[in-house]
């Protein structure tokens, strides 16, 4: 079931898989601004839960003429979706930037969550986002040929200047790098055509100016953190692990940034453990 949900100057392209009487999982994609990329998770979790995912504000299918990319507005998008579907509480699962988005939401709305699943999450706001970006830059340099690396630098610069095409080319190469060298059981689809430079640039600005997330020694919800042993996010992941000392944390051997494709059997085992799937 597809729909557009209006909230604070944006129209969120939203897909829901209704399942009456079941708990709901809301999925948050990565980027910022690179929708989809979670097709396996949608298909697998929809067997057991009502699943909702959406293209975040400012992407091609979720236009945002208001130009508001504050993290408060991002949080309000989740609340608007929860309101429309009459969800008092729900599970939240975020991948990459979506894993940071989920952490920001959890800090401000802890009583709304049944659980928090962070899959290869970006490490934090403010200076911690800069550290994550450095991790990913090192990874891309190591996975790219000289010409690919040079093109990434040029296209990233063009994207920063406002070029949609620059960012589309940059993310296309980054996604190739994220899968390079891994045997994929589920090659993932990412909606590169939906990338918009303004959404990326303004969201990054909001992340960098947002206060550093505080540590959550105790949470009213179950938290699971998953990284691949060969994930691009390396040095900076310590911030996430320190933030949630009571979380169930997993480093999947031989996996990169897309663990449900790189080491699917082990990832599914962790999903079952987190959600209590029999």
C-alpha positions as CSV (number, residue, x, y, z in Angstrom):
1,X,0.0,0.0,0.0
2,X,1.6,3.3,-1.2
3,X,0.6,6.8,-0.1
4,X,1.9,10.3,0.4
5,X,1.8,11.6,4.0
6,X,2.0,15.3,4.5
7,X,3.9,16.8,7.4
8,X,5.6,20.2,8.0
9,X,6.0,21.2,4.4
10,X,6.9,17.8,2.9
11,X,5.0,14.9,1.3
12,X,6.5,11.6,2.5
13,X,6.3,8.8,-0.1
14,X,5.4,5.9,2.2
15,X,4.9,2.2,1.7
16,X,3.0,0.0,4.3
17,X,2.5,-3.7,4.6
18,X,-0.6,-4.0,6.9
19,X,-0.8,-6.9,9.2
20,X,-3.8,-6.6,11.6
21,X,-3.1,-7.3,15.2
22,X,0.7,-7.3,14.8
23,X,3.3,-4.9,16.1
24,X,4.8,-2.4,13.7
25,X,8.4,-1.9,12.5
26,X,9.3,1.4,10.9
27,X,12.4,1.3,8.7
28,X,14.8,4.2,8.2
29,X,17.0,4.1,5.1
30,X,20.5,5.5,4.7
31,X,22.2,8.2,2.9
32,X,21.2,10.9,3.8
33,X,18.9,11.0,0.9
34,X,19.4,7.5,-0.7
35,X,16.0,5.7,-0.4
36,X,15.2,2.0,-0.6
37,X,18.1,-0.3,0.0
38,X,16.1,-2.4,2.5
39,X,14.2,-4.7,0.3
40,X,15.3,-7.9,2.1
41,X,14.3,-6.4,5.5
42,X,10.9,-5.4,4.2
43,X,10.2,-8.8,2.7
44,X,11.5,-10.7,5.8
45,X,10.0,-8.6,8.5
46,X,6.6,-8.4,6.8
47,X,6.1,-12.1,7.5
48,X,5.9,-11.3,11.2
49,X,5.1,-7.6,11.6
50,X,3.3,-4.6,10.0
51,X,6.2,-2.9,8.2
52,X,6.3,0.8,7.2
53,X,9.1,2.5,5.3
54,X,9.3,5.9,3.6
55,X,11.5,8.1,1.4
56,X,12.9,10.7,3.7
57,X,12.1,14.4,3.2
58,X,13.5,16.1,0.1
59,X,14.2,13.1,-2.0
60,X,12.6,12.9,-5.5
61,X,9.4,11.2,-4.3
62,X,9.1,13.1,-1.0
63,X,9.4,16.8,-2.1
64,X,10.1,19.3,0.6
65,X,9.4,22.8,-0.7
66,X,9.6,24.1,2.9
67,X,13.3,23.6,2.9
68,X,13.2,22.4,6.5
69,X,15.7,19.7,7.2
70,X,16.1,20.1,10.9
71,X,16.4,16.9,12.9
72,X,13.4,18.0,14.8
73,X,11.4,17.9,11.6
74,X,12.8,14.5,10.7
75,X,11.6,13.3,14.1
76,X,8.2,14.8,13.5
77,X,7.9,12.8,10.2
78,X,8.1,9.6,12.2
79,X,5.5,10.9,14.7
80,X,3.2,11.9,11.8
81,X,3.4,8.4,10.3
82,X,2.8,6.8,13.8
83,X,-0.2,9.1,14.2
84,X,-1.7,8.2,10.9
85,X,-1.4,4.5,11.6
86,X,-2.6,5.0,15.2
87,X,0.6,3.6,16.6
88,X,1.1,4.3,20.3
89,X,4.4,2.3,20.3
90,X,6.5,0.7,17.5
91,X,9.8,-0.9,16.7
92,X,12.4,1.3,14.9
93,X,15.1,-0.1,12.6
94,X,17.7,2.1,10.9
95,X,20.6,1.4,8.6
96,X,23.7,3.6,8.1
97,X,22.5,7.3,8.4
98,X,19.1,5.8,9.2
99,X,20.7,4.2,12.2
100,X,21.8,7.7,13.4
101,X,18.3,9.1,12.6
102,X,16.9,6.3,14.8
103,X,19.2,7.3,17.6
104,X,18.2,10.9,17.4
105,X,14.5,9.9,17.5
106,X,15.1,7.5,20.4
107,X,16.8,10.2,22.5
108,X,13.9,12.5,22.1
109,X,11.0,10.0,22.1
110,X,12.2,7.0,24.2
111,X,8.6,6.1,25.4
112,X,7.4,5.6,21.9
113,X,9.7,2.7,21.1
114,X,9.2,-1.0,21.6
115,X,12.8,-1.6,20.4
116,X,15.7,-0.1,18.6
117,X,17.7,-2.0,16.0
118,X,20.8,-0.2,14.7
119,X,22.3,-1.8,11.6
120,X,25.8,-0.4,10.7
121,X,24.7,2.9,12.2
122,X,26.5,6.2,11.6
123,X,28.1,7.1,14.9
124,X,26.7,10.4,16.1
125,X,25.9,14.1,15.6
126,X,28.2,17.1,15.6
127,X,31.9,16.2,15.6
128,X,31.1,12.4,15.7
129,X,29.5,12.7,12.3
130,X,32.7,14.2,11.0
131,X,34.5,11.1,12.4
132,X,32.1,8.8,10.7
133,X,32.6,10.6,7.4
134,X,36.4,10.2,7.7
135,X,35.9,6.5,8.3
136,X,33.9,6.1,5.2
137,X,36.3,8.3,3.1
138,X,39.2,5.9,4.2
139,X,37.1,2.9,3.2
140,X,36.2,4.3,-0.2
141,X,39.8,5.2,-0.9
142,X,40.8,1.6,-0.1
143,X,38.1,0.1,-2.3
144,X,38.5,2.4,-5.3
145,X,40.9,2.5,-8.2
146,X,42.8,5.7,-8.6
147,X,40.4,6.9,-11.3
148,X,37.3,5.9,-9.3
149,X,38.7,7.7,-6.2
150,X,39.4,10.8,-8.2
151,X,35.9,10.7,-9.7
152,X,34.4,10.3,-6.2
153,X,36.3,13.4,-5.0
154,X,35.1,15.5,-8.0
155,X,31.5,14.3,-7.7
156,X,31.4,14.8,-4.0
157,X,32.5,18.4,-4.6
158,X,29.9,18.9,-7.3
159,X,27.3,17.5,-5.0
160,X,28.3,19.9,-2.2
161,X,27.9,22.7,-4.7
162,X,24.3,21.6,-5.4
163,X,24.6,19.1,-8.3
164,X,22.1,16.2,-8.1
165,X,24.1,14.4,-10.8
166,X,27.3,14.7,-8.8
167,X,25.8,13.0,-5.7
168,X,24.1,10.4,-7.9
169,X,27.5,9.4,-9.3
170,X,29.2,9.6,-5.9
171,X,26.7,7.3,-4.2
172,X,26.7,4.9,-7.2
173,X,30.4,4.4,-6.7
174,X,30.1,4.2,-2.9
175,X,27.5,1.5,-3.2
176,X,29.7,-0.5,-5.6
177,X,32.5,-0.2,-3.0
178,X,30.2,-1.3,-0.2
179,X,29.6,-4.6,-2.0
180,X,33.0,-5.0,-3.6
181,X,34.8,-8.2,-2.4
182,X,31.7,-9.7,-0.7
183,X,29.6,-12.6,-1.9
184,X,26.1,-11.2,-1.9
185,X,23.1,-13.4,-1.2
186,X,20.7,-10.5,-1.7
187,X,22.1,-7.8,-4.0
188,X,20.3,-4.7,-2.8
189,X,18.4,-2.0,-4.8
190,X,19.0,1.7,-3.9
191,X,16.9,4.5,-5.5
192,X,19.9,6.6,-6.8
193,X,17.5,8.3,-9.2
194,X,15.7,9.8,-6.1
195,X,18.9,11.6,-4.8
196,X,18.6,15.3,-4.4
197,X,21.7,17.5,-3.4
198,X,19.7,20.0,-1.4
199,X,18.3,17.3,0.9
200,X,21.7,15.8,1.5
201,X,23.5,19.1,2.1
202,X,20.9,20.6,4.4
203,X,20.6,17.3,6.3
204,X,24.3,17.1,6.8
205,X,24.4,20.7,8.0
206,X,21.7,19.8,10.6
207,X,23.6,16.8,11.8
208,X,26.8,18.7,12.2
209,X,25.1,21.5,14.2
210,X,23.0,19.2,16.4
211,X,24.3,18.6,20.0
212,X,26.3,15.4,20.5
213,X,23.9,12.6,21.5
214,X,24.1,11.8,25.2
215,X,24.8,8.3,26.5
216,X,21.8,6.3,27.4
217,X,22.8,4.1,30.4
218,X,19.3,2.7,30.7
219,X,16.6,2.6,28.1
220,X,12.9,1.5,28.3
221,X,13.3,-0.4,25.1
222,X,15.5,-3.3,23.8
223,X,18.5,-2.2,21.7
224,X,20.6,-4.2,19.3
225,X,23.6,-2.9,17.4
226,X,25.1,-4.7,14.4
227,X,28.3,-3.9,12.4
228,X,30.2,-5.9,9.9
229,X,33.8,-6.7,10.8
230,X,34.7,-5.1,7.5
231,X,32.2,-2.3,7.8
232,X,33.2,1.2,6.6
233,X,32.4,2.5,10.0
234,X,35.3,1.5,12.1
235,X,37.0,3.9,14.5
236,X,33.9,6.0,15.2
237,X,31.6,3.0,16.0
238,X,33.0,3.2,19.6
239,X,30.6,6.2,20.2
240,X,27.5,4.0,19.5
241,X,28.8,1.1,21.6
242,X,29.5,3.5,24.5
243,X,26.2,5.3,24.1
244,X,24.2,2.1,24.7
245,X,26.2,0.0,27.2
246,X,23.2,-2.3,27.8
247,X,22.7,-3.1,24.1
248,X,23.1,-6.5,22.5
249,X,26.1,-5.7,20.3
250,X,27.3,-7.9,17.4
251,X,30.2,-7.7,15.0
252,X,29.5,-10.1,12.1
253,X,32.7,-11.7,10.8
254,X,33.3,-11.3,7.1
255,X,30.5,-8.8,6.6
256,X,30.6,-5.2,5.3
257,X,28.0,-2.4,5.4
258,X,25.1,-4.6,4.2
259,X,25.1,-7.6,6.5
260,X,21.8,-9.0,5.4
261,X,23.4,-9.6,2.0
262,X,27.0,-10.3,3.0
263,X,26.3,-12.7,5.9
264,X,22.6,-13.3,5.7
265,X,22.3,-16.4,7.9
266,X,24.0,-14.8,10.9
267,X,22.1,-11.5,10.4
268,X,18.8,-13.3,10.4
269,X,19.8,-15.1,13.6
270,X,20.3,-11.7,15.2
271,X,17.0,-10.4,13.8
272,X,15.2,-13.5,15.4
273,X,17.0,-12.9,18.7
274,X,16.1,-9.2,18.8
275,X,12.4,-9.6,17.8
276,X,11.8,-12.9,19.5
277,X,10.9,-14.5,16.2
278,X,10.4,-18.3,16.6
